[in-house]
Amino acid sequence: MTEKEKASKGLLYDANYDPAILADRARAQDICIEYNQTRTAFPEKRLALLKGLLAACDDDIIIEPPLSIDYGYNTRVGKSFYANYGLTILDGAPVTFGDHVFVSPHCGFYTAGHPLDVAQRNAGLEYAKPIRVGNNVWIGAHVCVLPGVTIGDNAVIAAGSIVTRDVPAGVLAAGNPCRVVREIEEKPRRVIL
């Protein structure tokens, strides 16, 4: 079994010394460097770079540089995705964003975790667990989303939160560790365009 196959099954895998894993990460880093240095006057080039990096994204994606991502091929992004400055995605496992997700500055989505055993950790082993973000989610500034977390549709995660467990749909959640503060009541409203 390859290291990439082990990662996809949530098993410990060699993230630091396996040549195939290192090559995949170098490819993503090179694309991120080019993306981050592409001027705003060239949106078509930025979109082409994102489409070459990510497993899936819509044409209306906006990610403000700098972007840092481990592999890219494990990240799927829905329609009308916006990420402000400093997005970091460690996507050793799938990271899936729904439609109409807004990510504030300096947020991180980290599928990677490390064993508590010193020998395994020093050998470069890690595991990866998927992250799922639903539709119509707002993530506040400086939020960390940790391995294995699912954030439900229409949720809001307050700035500075560290999300260590699942967040249900339709709630405001905040803190370290992030916990539900209250439900969000949707009131009918008229939108004028």
MDAnalysis code that builds the backbone (N, CA, C; Angstrom):
import MDAnalysis as mda
import numpy as np

u = mda.Universe.empty(579, n_residues=193, atom_resindex=np.repeat(np.arange(193), 3), trajectory=True)
u.add_TopologyAttr("name", ["N", "CA", "C"] * 193)
u.add_TopologyAttr("resid", np.arange(1, 194))
u.add_TopologyAttr("resname", ["MET", "THR", "GLU", "LYS", "GLU", "LYS", "ALA", "SER", "LYS", "GLY", "LEU", "LEU", "TYR", "ASP", "ALA", "ASN", "TYR", "ASP", "PRO", "ALA", "ILE", "LEU", "ALA", "ASP", "ARG", "ALA", "ARG", "ALA", "GLN", "ASP", "ILE", "CYS", "ILE", "GLU", "TYR", "ASN", "GLN", "THR", "ARG", "THR", "ALA", "PHE", "PRO", "GLU", "LYS", "ARG", "LEU", "ALA", "LEU", "LEU", "LYS", "GLY", "LEU", "LEU", "ALA", "ALA", "CYS", "ASP", "ASP", "ASP", "ILE", "ILE", "ILE", "GLU", "PRO", "PRO", "LEU", "SER", "ILE", "ASP", "TYR", "GLY", "TYR", "ASN", "THR", "ARG", "VAL", "GLY", "LYS", "SER", "PHE", "TYR", "ALA", "ASN", "TYR", "GLY", "LEU", "THR", "ILE", "LEU", "ASP", "GLY", "ALA", "PRO", "VAL", "THR", "PHE", "GLY", "ASP", "HIS", "VAL", "PHE", "VAL", "SER", "PRO", "HIS", "CYS", "GLY", "PHE", "TYR", "THR", "ALA", "GLY", "HIS", "PRO", "LEU", "ASP", "VAL", "ALA", "GLN", "ARG", "ASN", "ALA", "GLY", "LEU", "GLU", "TYR", "ALA", "LYS", "PRO", "ILE", "ARG", "VAL", "GLY", "ASN", "ASN", "VAL", "TRP", "ILE", "GLY", "ALA", "HIS", "VAL", "CYS", "VAL", "LEU", "PRO", "GLY", "VAL", "THR", "ILE", "GLY", "ASP", "ASN", "ALA", "VAL", "ILE", "ALA", "ALA", "GLY", "SER", "ILE", "VAL", "THR", "ARG", "ASP", "VAL", "PRO", "ALA", "GLY", "VAL", "LEU", "ALA", "ALA", "GLY", "ASN", "PRO", "CYS", "ARG", "VAL", "VAL", "ARG", "GLU", "ILE", "GLU", "GLU", "LYS", "PRO", "ARG", "ARG", "VAL", "ILE", "LEU"])
u.atoms.positions = np.array([
    [0.844, -1.179, 0.000],
    [0.000, 0.000, 0.000],
    [0.892, 1.247, 0.000],
    [0.588, 2.199, -0.884],
    [1.386, 3.423, -0.949],
    [1.055, 4.332, 0.235],
    [1.906, 5.321, 0.464],
    [1.670, 6.269, 1.547],
    [0.401, 7.084, 1.275],
    [0.160, 7.419, 0.016],
    [-1.050, 8.158, -0.345],
    [-2.292, 7.312, -0.067],
    [-2.240, 6.019, -0.335],
    [-3.360, 5.117, -0.043],
    [-3.597, 5.020, 1.462],
    [-2.515, 4.947, 2.228],
    [-2.651, 4.918, 3.692],
    [-3.334, 6.199, 4.183],
    [-2.913, 7.341, 3.648],
    [-3.509, 8.617, 4.053],
    [-4.992, 8.635, 3.741],
    [-5.378, 8.125, 2.574],
    [-6.795, 8.159, 2.175],
    [-7.656, 7.264, 3.061],
    [-7.041, 6.300, 3.753],
    [-7.776, 5.405, 4.654],
    [-7.708, 5.872, 6.113],
    [-7.063, 7.007, 6.364],
    [-6.960, 7.523, 7.725],
    [-5.917, 6.817, 8.567],
    [-5.023, 6.056, 7.905],
    [-3.960, 5.342, 8.612],
    [-2.734, 6.241, 8.764],
    [-1.840, 5.850, 9.661],
    [-0.571, 6.567, 9.745],
    [0.165, 6.410, 8.422],
    [0.725, 7.504, 7.931],
    [1.485, 7.470, 6.677],
    [2.696, 8.380, 6.803],
    [3.654, 8.163, 5.918],
    [4.898, 8.920, 5.925],
    [4.702, 10.208, 5.141],
    [4.511, 11.302, 5.854],
    [4.261, 12.595, 5.221],
    [5.533, 13.397, 5.007],
    [6.649, 12.951, 5.564],
    [7.864, 13.761, 5.546],
    [8.999, 13.209, 4.695],
    [8.956, 11.920, 4.378],
    [10.098, 11.338, 3.674],
    [9.719, 10.560, 2.422],
    [8.426, 10.301, 2.195],
    [8.003, 9.551, 1.020],
    [8.163, 10.417, -0.232],
    [8.920, 9.943, -1.244],
    [9.176, 10.767, -2.433],
    [7.909, 11.195, -3.184],
    [6.913, 10.325, -3.292],
    [5.688, 10.677, -4.021],
    [4.910, 11.770, -3.282],
    [4.812, 11.634, -1.971],
    [4.119, 12.649, -1.159],
    [4.855, 13.993, -1.253],
    [6.171, 13.947, -1.150],
    [6.959, 15.176, -1.230],
    [6.810, 15.844, -2.595],
    [6.766, 15.045, -3.671],
    [6.597, 15.601, -5.015],
    [5.224, 16.263, -5.165],
    [4.187, 15.622, -4.623],
    [2.838, 16.197, -4.690],
    [2.789, 17.532, -3.945],
    [3.415, 17.567, -2.774],
    [3.404, 18.787, -1.981],
    [4.219, 19.897, -2.667],
    [5.340, 19.536, -3.282],
    [6.158, 20.526, -3.994],
    [5.383, 21.120, -5.171],
    [4.629, 20.287, -5.888],
    [3.814, 20.761, -7.010],
    [2.806, 21.800, -6.516],
    [2.101, 21.477, -5.418],
    [1.103, 22.400, -4.875],
    [1.762, 23.696, -4.397],
    [2.914, 23.586, -3.763],
    [3.609, 24.781, -3.285],
    [4.028, 25.672, -4.442],
    [4.490, 25.053, -5.535],
    [4.883, 25.840, -6.709],
    [3.691, 26.590, -7.298],
    [2.528, 25.919, -7.376],
    [1.328, 26.583, -7.892],
    [0.905, 27.713, -6.953],
    [0.970, 27.465, -5.643],
    [0.610, 28.522, -4.678],
    [1.533, 29.731, -4.818],
    [2.821, 29.499, -4.988],
    [3.757, 30.615, -5.157],
    [3.383, 31.432, -6.384],
    [3.098, 30.749, -7.496],
    [2.709, 31.466, -8.714],
    [1.387, 32.212, -8.520],
    [0.423, 31.555, -7.894],
    [-0.876, 32.190, -7.622],
    [-0.690, 33.438, -6.771],
    [0.078, 33.301, -5.706],
    [0.264, 34.403, -4.767],
    [0.994, 35.587, -5.396],
    [1.750, 35.339, -6.450],
    [2.497, 36.411, -7.113],
    [1.788, 36.947, -8.349],
    [0.630, 36.379, -8.691],
    [-0.118, 36.843, -9.853],
    [-0.933, 38.076, -9.473],
    [-0.759, 39.119, -10.247],
    [-1.430, 40.389, -9.949],
    [-2.932, 40.283, -10.162],
    [-3.659, 41.131, -9.440],
    [-5.121, 41.130, -9.526],
    [-5.618, 41.490, -10.922],
    [-4.784, 42.100, -11.737],
    [-5.167, 42.457, -13.107],
    [-5.304, 41.229, -14.012],
    [-4.963, 40.047, -13.504],
    [-5.003, 38.830, -14.309],
    [-5.893, 37.760, -13.661],
    [-7.208, 38.041, -13.531],
    [-8.096, 37.077, -12.869],
    [-8.212, 35.751, -13.622],
    [-8.084, 35.768, -14.948],
    [-8.175, 34.520, -15.715],
    [-7.011, 33.591, -15.372],
    [-5.833, 34.164, -15.209],
    [-4.669, 33.352, -14.839],
    [-4.846, 32.779, -13.428],
    [-5.341, 33.599, -12.503],
    [-5.578, 33.108, -11.141],
    [-6.574, 31.948, -11.143],
    [-7.659, 32.099, -11.896],
    [-8.663, 31.037, -11.970],
    [-8.059, 29.770, -12.566],
    [-7.274, 29.893, -13.612],
    [-6.642, 28.721, -14.227],
    [-5.711, 28.012, -13.240],
    [-4.990, 28.770, -12.457],
    [-4.106, 28.166, -11.454],
    [-4.912, 27.412, -10.403],
    [-6.011, 28.016, -9.937],
    [-6.846, 27.338, -8.944],
    [-7.465, 26.072, -9.524],
    [-7.919, 26.132, -10.768],
    [-8.512, 24.945, -11.401],
    [-7.469, 23.843, -11.595],
    [-6.213, 24.221, -11.776],
    [-5.138, 23.238, -11.888],
    [-4.686, 22.683, -10.552],
    [-4.984, 23.404, -9.484],
    [-4.559, 23.008, -8.144],
    [-5.618, 22.193, -7.410],
    [-6.864, 22.667, -7.432],
    [-7.930, 22.071, -6.624],
    [-8.617, 20.919, -7.352],
    [-9.198, 20.012, -6.577],
    [-9.955, 18.899, -7.161],
    [-11.192, 19.409, -7.871],
    [-11.821, 20.463, -7.351],
    [-12.997, 21.054, -7.982],
    [-13.197, 22.458, -7.446],
    [-13.581, 23.371, -8.346],
    [-13.989, 24.719, -7.958],
    [-14.802, 25.313, -9.093],
    [-15.641, 26.272, -8.753],
    [-16.480, 26.951, -9.726],
    [-15.731, 28.174, -10.261],
    [-16.214, 28.719, -11.361],
    [-15.570, 29.880, -11.967],
    [-15.651, 31.134, -11.109],
    [-16.584, 31.173, -10.153],
    [-16.751, 32.380, -9.341],
    [-15.968, 32.336, -8.027],
    [-15.033, 31.421, -7.906],
    [-14.198, 31.318, -6.707],
    [-13.307, 32.553, -6.574],
    [-13.171, 33.039, -5.343],
    [-12.228, 34.122, -5.047],
    [-11.443, 33.712, -3.807],
    [-10.133, 33.667, -3.947],
    [-9.231, 33.450, -2.812],
    [-8.195, 34.559, -2.867],
    [-8.197, 35.393, -1.832],
    [-7.220, 36.475, -1.759],
    [-5.871, 35.890, -1.337],
    [-4.805, 36.234, -2.034],
    [-3.491, 35.728, -1.638],
    [-3.075, 36.305, -0.284],
    [-2.240, 35.631, 0.463],
    [-1.579, 34.387, 0.095],
    [-2.422, 33.157, 0.435],
    [-2.284, 32.171, -0.404],
    [-2.899, 30.855, -0.226],
    [-1.791, 29.848, 0.013],
    [-1.987, 28.978, 1.006],
    [-1.062, 27.862, 1.248],
    [-1.886, 26.588, 1.316],
    [-1.485, 25.587, 0.551],
    [-2.223, 24.322, 0.529],
    [-1.227, 23.184, 0.333],
    [-1.449, 22.079, 1.036],
    [-0.505, 20.954, 0.953],
    [-0.523, 20.261, -0.399],
    [-1.692, 19.851, -0.880],
    [-1.770, 19.032, -2.094],
    [-2.728, 19.603, -3.131],
    [-3.847, 20.121, -2.704],
    [-4.827, 20.671, -3.626],
    [-5.788, 19.643, -4.177],
    [-5.281, 18.488, -4.564],
    [-6.145, 17.469, -5.179],
    [-7.142, 16.862, -4.201],
    [-7.030, 17.168, -2.929],
    [-8.005, 16.696, -1.940],
    [-8.998, 17.779, -1.520],
    [-8.964, 18.940, -2.175],
    [-9.831, 20.055, -1.779],
    [-10.856, 20.345, -2.867],
    [-12.138, 20.354, -2.456],
    [-13.259, 20.670, -3.349],
    [-13.982, 21.883, -2.799],
    [-14.297, 22.807, -3.703],
    [-14.898, 24.063, -3.318],
    [-16.178, 24.271, -4.132],
    [-17.265, 24.637, -3.454],
    [-18.545, 24.861, -4.124],
    [-18.645, 26.229, -4.770],
    [-19.850, 26.578, -5.168],
    [-20.128, 27.853, -5.847],
    [-20.006, 29.026, -4.877],
    [-19.639, 30.172, -5.437],
    [-19.585, 31.437, -4.686],
    [-18.749, 31.315, -3.416],
    [-17.576, 30.731, -3.544],
    [-16.635, 30.589, -2.424],
    [-15.762, 31.836, -2.359],
    [-15.628, 32.388, -1.156],
    [-14.735, 33.524, -0.951],
    [-13.871, 33.246, 0.272],
    [-12.554, 33.391, 0.085],
    [-11.615, 33.303, 1.205],
    [-10.763, 34.554, 1.214],
    [-10.710, 35.198, 2.357],
    [-9.903, 36.394, 2.514],
    [-8.440, 35.999, 2.697],
    [-7.582, 36.958, 2.971],
    [-6.139, 36.751, 3.016],
    [-5.715, 35.637, 3.981],
    [-4.691, 34.882, 3.578],
    [-4.028, 33.955, 4.485],
    [-4.715, 32.627, 4.704],
    [-5.403, 32.098, 3.702],
    [-6.042, 30.780, 3.834],
    [-4.983, 29.683, 3.800],
    [-5.049, 28.776, 4.783],
    [-4.166, 27.607, 4.830],
    [-5.018, 26.359, 4.874],
    [-4.712, 25.404, 3.973],
    [-5.415, 24.122, 3.942],
    [-4.378, 23.009, 3.908],
    [-4.352, 22.205, 4.965],
    [-3.521, 20.999, 4.980],
    [-4.446, 19.846, 4.631],
    [-4.428, 19.454, 3.359],
    [-5.423, 18.522, 2.832],
    [-4.861, 17.129, 2.557],
    [-4.270, 16.522, 3.581],
    [-3.863, 15.123, 3.472],
    [-5.065, 14.208, 3.310],
    [-6.224, 14.653, 3.768],
    [-7.518, 13.993, 3.573],
    [-8.420, 15.015, 2.888],
    [-9.578, 14.593, 2.378],
    [-10.456, 15.535, 1.683],
    [-10.909, 16.703, 2.556],
    [-10.910, 17.887, 1.941],
    [-11.495, 19.089, 2.528],
    [-12.557, 19.543, 1.533],
    [-13.807, 19.618, 1.998],
    [-14.926, 19.939, 1.121],
    [-15.660, 21.162, 1.656],
    [-15.770, 22.177, 0.802],
    [-16.519, 23.387, 1.130],
    [-17.772, 23.401, 0.274],
    [-18.930, 23.682, 0.883],
    [-20.177, 23.773, 0.143],
    [-20.275, 25.071, -0.637],
    [-21.485, 25.389, -1.065],
    [-21.754, 26.618, -1.804],
    [-21.909, 27.797, -0.845],
    [-21.511, 28.971, -1.310],
    [-21.687, 30.230, -0.570],
    [-20.998, 30.195, 0.795],
    [-19.746, 29.759, 0.783],
    [-18.933, 29.749, 2.011],
    [-18.048, 30.988, 2.006],
    [-18.020, 31.675, 3.145],
    [-17.198, 32.862, 3.320],
    [-16.182, 32.569, 4.419],
    [-14.899, 32.688, 4.090],
    [-13.818, 32.424, 5.042],
    [-13.066, 33.729, 5.276],
    [-13.033, 34.173, 6.511],
    [-12.370, 35.433, 6.880],
    [-10.846, 35.253, 6.890],
    [-10.102, 36.346, 7.119],
    [-8.642, 36.269, 7.039],
    [-8.012, 35.291, 8.038],
    [-6.929, 34.710, 7.579],
    [-6.016, 33.898, 8.390],
    [-6.683, 32.707, 9.066],
    [-7.450, 31.966, 8.272],
    [-8.086, 30.741, 8.770],
    [-7.315, 29.533, 8.272],
    [-7.372, 28.457, 9.066],
    [-6.697, 27.221, 8.696],
    [-7.614, 26.026, 8.825],
    [-7.506, 25.125, 7.863],
    [-8.262, 23.871, 7.830],
    [-7.222, 22.768, 7.794],
    [-7.104, 22.023, 8.901],
    [-5.985, 21.115, 9.103],
    [-6.479, 19.678, 9.233],
    [-6.342, 18.889, 8.171],
    [-6.732, 17.474, 8.256],
    [-5.655, 16.648, 8.930],
    [-4.454, 17.170, 9.008],
    [-3.307, 16.409, 9.516],
    [-3.268, 16.403, 11.042],
    [-2.935, 15.250, 11.580],
    [-2.692, 15.083, 13.002],
    [-1.465, 14.209, 13.191],
    [-0.916, 14.238, 14.370],
    [0.327, 13.497, 14.629],
    [0.155, 12.584, 15.828],
    [0.811, 11.436, 15.782],
    [0.692, 10.496, 16.900],
    [1.311, 11.058, 18.176],
    [0.788, 10.608, 19.313],
    [1.370, 10.999, 20.594],
    [2.688, 10.275, 20.839],
    [2.859, 9.112, 20.244],
    [4.081, 8.323, 20.388],
    [5.262, 9.070, 19.750],
    [6.287, 9.351, 20.546],
    [7.430, 10.144, 20.090],
    [8.148, 9.485, 18.916],
    [8.369, 8.190, 18.978],
    [9.110, 7.499, 17.912],
    [8.360, 7.599, 16.574],
    [7.037, 7.415, 16.611],
    [6.252, 7.530, 15.377],
    [6.281, 8.962, 14.846],
    [6.141, 9.911, 15.734],
    [6.145, 11.318, 15.327],
    [7.497, 11.695, 14.728],
    [8.589, 11.260, 15.382],
    [9.929, 11.566, 14.892],
    [10.237, 10.857, 13.579],
    [9.517, 9.782, 13.285],
    [9.692, 9.059, 12.014],
    [8.937, 9.740, 10.872],
    [8.248, 10.847, 11.170],
    [7.544, 11.590, 10.140],
    [6.148, 11.076, 9.850],
    [5.611, 10.256, 10.748],
    [4.279, 9.703, 10.510],
    [3.204, 10.690, 10.956],
    [2.121, 10.684, 10.222],
    [0.944, 11.465, 10.595],
    [-0.284, 10.736, 10.082],
    [-1.449, 11.236, 10.472],
    [-2.715, 10.727, 9.942],
    [-3.488, 11.925, 9.411],
    [-4.515, 11.654, 8.635],
    [-5.350, 12.732, 8.103],
    [-6.808, 12.295, 8.146],
    [-7.655, 13.203, 8.613],
    [-9.100, 12.942, 8.686],
    [-9.831, 14.079, 7.962],
    [-10.880, 13.751, 7.194],
    [-11.547, 14.754, 6.351],
    [-12.226, 15.873, 7.131],
    [-12.333, 17.020, 6.463],
    [-13.065, 18.174, 6.972],
    [-14.164, 18.488, 5.958],
    [-15.375, 18.742, 6.479],
    [-16.508, 19.111, 5.621],
    [-17.131, 20.403, 6.147],
    [-17.314, 21.351, 5.243],
    [-17.967, 22.619, 5.576],
    [-19.201, 22.716, 4.687],
    [-20.367, 22.893, 5.286],
    [-21.628, 22.906, 4.543],
    [-21.842, 24.158, 3.719],
    [-23.050, 24.332, 3.255],
    [-23.450, 25.492, 2.460],
    [-23.758, 26.684, 3.362],
    [-23.508, 27.888, 2.839],
    [-23.879, 29.143, 3.510],
    [-23.224, 29.293, 4.876],
    [-21.975, 28.896, 4.970],
    [-21.237, 28.963, 6.237],
    [-20.326, 30.181, 6.225],
    [-20.256, 30.858, 7.359],
    [-19.337, 31.978, 7.543],
    [-18.347, 31.577, 8.624],
    [-17.069, 31.654, 8.291],
    [-15.984, 31.344, 9.222],
    [-15.294, 32.662, 9.559],
    [-15.283, 33.054, 10.843],
    [-14.653, 34.299, 11.265],
    [-13.134, 34.232, 11.190],
    [-12.492, 35.373, 11.385],
    [-11.036, 35.493, 11.272],
    [-10.305, 34.616, 12.293],
    [-9.163, 34.110, 11.870],
    [-8.248, 33.348, 12.734],
    [-8.885, 32.091, 13.329],
    [-9.745, 31.441, 12.575],
    [-10.356, 30.188, 13.029],
    [-9.484, 29.021, 12.588],
    [-9.324, 28.028, 13.474],
    [-8.637, 26.770, 13.166],
    [-9.673, 25.654, 13.175],
    [-9.758, 24.908, 12.074],
    [-10.636, 23.756, 11.989],
    [-9.741, 22.525, 11.947],
    [-9.934, 21.625, 12.904],
    [-9.026, 20.496, 13.101],
    [-9.540, 19.216, 12.436],
    [-8.710, 18.168, 12.389],
    [-9.039, 16.946, 11.644],
    [-10.381, 16.329, 12.044],
    [-11.117, 15.888, 11.006],
    [-12.331, 15.119, 11.217],
    [-13.584, 15.924, 11.489],
    [-13.521, 17.249, 11.417],
    [-14.646, 18.107, 11.776],
    [-15.599, 18.289, 10.591],
    [-16.902, 18.308, 10.902],
    [-17.941, 18.697, 9.956],
    [-18.658, 19.914, 10.524],
    [-18.804, 20.946, 9.687],
    [-19.550, 22.154, 10.052],
    [-20.808, 22.161, 9.200],
    [-21.974, 22.188, 9.850],
    [-23.245, 22.087, 9.155],
    [-23.632, 23.334, 8.381],
    [-24.624, 23.181, 7.501],
    [-25.142, 24.286, 6.689],
    [-25.580, 25.456, 7.576],
    [-25.386, 26.660, 7.044],
    [-25.886, 27.893, 7.669],
    [-25.290, 28.188, 9.041],
    [-24.158, 27.581, 9.350],
    [-23.494, 27.843, 10.632],
    [-22.588, 29.063, 10.506],
    [-22.338, 29.700, 11.647],
    [-21.379, 30.798, 11.751],
    [-20.392, 30.431, 12.858],
    [-19.101, 30.492, 12.515],
    [-18.046, 30.200, 13.481],
    [-17.379, 31.529, 13.831],
    [-17.416, 31.908, 15.109],
    [-16.896, 33.203, 15.547],
    [-15.374, 33.252, 15.435],
    [-14.881, 34.466, 15.241],
    [-13.446, 34.702, 15.107],
    [-12.673, 34.110, 16.277],
    [-11.498, 33.567, 15.967],
    [-10.607, 33.038, 16.984],
    [-10.957, 31.660, 17.507],
    [-11.997, 31.062, 16.981],
    [-12.426, 29.746, 17.476],
    [-11.480, 28.643, 17.020],
    [-11.379, 27.618, 17.849],
    [-10.658, 26.399, 17.490],
    [-11.689, 25.277, 17.477],
    [-11.994, 24.808, 16.253],
    [-13.077, 23.853, 16.053],
    [-12.504, 22.441, 16.139],
    [-12.792, 21.766, 17.251],
    [-12.236, 20.432, 17.515],
    [-13.253, 19.321, 17.321],
    [-14.547, 19.703, 17.205],
    [-15.604, 18.695, 17.020],
    [-16.666, 19.267, 16.095],
    [-17.568, 18.409, 15.658],
    [-18.605, 18.814, 14.706],
    [-19.460, 19.951, 15.244],
    [-19.897, 20.810, 14.309],
    [-20.801, 21.918, 14.619],
    [-22.076, 21.677, 13.825],
    [-23.239, 21.652, 14.486],
    [-24.480, 21.384, 13.754],
    [-24.885, 22.551, 12.847],
    [-25.845, 22.287, 11.998],
    [-26.364, 23.300, 11.079],
    [-27.114, 24.394, 11.839],
    [-27.062, 25.620, 11.297],
    [-27.904, 26.697, 11.783],
    [-27.573, 27.232, 13.152],
    [-26.289, 27.217, 13.527],
    [-25.921, 27.722, 14.856],
    [-24.769, 28.710, 14.762],
    [-24.656, 29.536, 15.793],
    [-23.476, 30.345, 16.041],
    [-22.635, 29.561, 17.032],
    [-21.368, 29.338, 16.690],
    [-20.465, 28.602, 17.582],
    [-19.206, 29.437, 17.781],
    [-18.617, 29.345, 18.988],
    [-17.463, 30.178, 19.311],
    [-16.625, 29.513, 20.384],
    [-15.364, 29.925, 20.448],
    [-14.514, 29.580, 21.587],
    [-13.414, 28.586, 21.306],
    [-12.689, 28.316, 22.399],
    [-11.604, 27.345, 22.389],
    [-11.767, 26.445, 23.616],
    [-12.299, 25.222, 23.394],
    [-12.752, 24.679, 22.116],
    [-14.078, 25.300, 21.698],
    [-14.334, 25.276, 20.391],
    [-15.541, 25.865, 19.827],
    [-16.781, 25.101, 20.291],
    [-17.773, 25.866, 20.778],
    [-19.038, 25.274, 21.252],
    [-20.200, 26.093, 20.719],
    [-21.350, 25.467, 20.633],
    [-22.553, 26.161, 20.182],
    [-22.920, 27.234, 21.207],
    [-23.141, 28.463, 20.717],
    [-23.576, 29.575, 21.557],
    [-25.100, 29.665, 21.515],
    [-25.652, 29.594, 20.302],
    [-27.101, 29.656, 20.153],
    [-27.474, 29.262, 18.731],
    [-28.763, 28.984, 18.549],
    [-29.274, 28.747, 17.207],
    [-29.439, 30.082, 16.503],
    [-29.321, 30.050, 15.179],
    [-29.537, 31.250, 14.378],
    [-30.944, 31.160, 13.819],
    [-31.757, 32.144, 14.185],
    [-33.141, 32.161, 13.697],
    [-33.190, 32.917, 12.392],
    [-33.668, 32.239, 11.359],
    [-33.832, 32.879, 10.064],
    [-35.171, 33.579, 10.023],
    [-35.157, 34.857, 9.730],
    [-36.405, 35.621, 9.597],
    [-36.606, 35.918, 8.115],
    [-37.828, 35.779, 7.628],
    [-38.062, 36.113, 6.209],
    [-37.715, 37.577, 5.974],
    [-37.048, 37.847, 4.867],
    [-36.708, 39.220, 4.548],
    [-36.748, 39.398, 3.044],
    [-37.007, 40.617, 2.663],
    [-37.058, 40.952, 1.256],
    [-35.696, 41.454, 0.827],
    [-35.163, 40.870, -0.222],
    [-33.865, 41.277, -0.744],
    [-34.098, 42.148, -1.967],
    [-33.529, 43.325, -1.960],
    [-33.656, 44.247, -3.091],
    [-32.343, 44.229, -3.841],
    [-32.407, 43.916, -5.100],
    [-31.187, 43.875, -5.921],
    [-31.084, 45.085, -6.810],
])
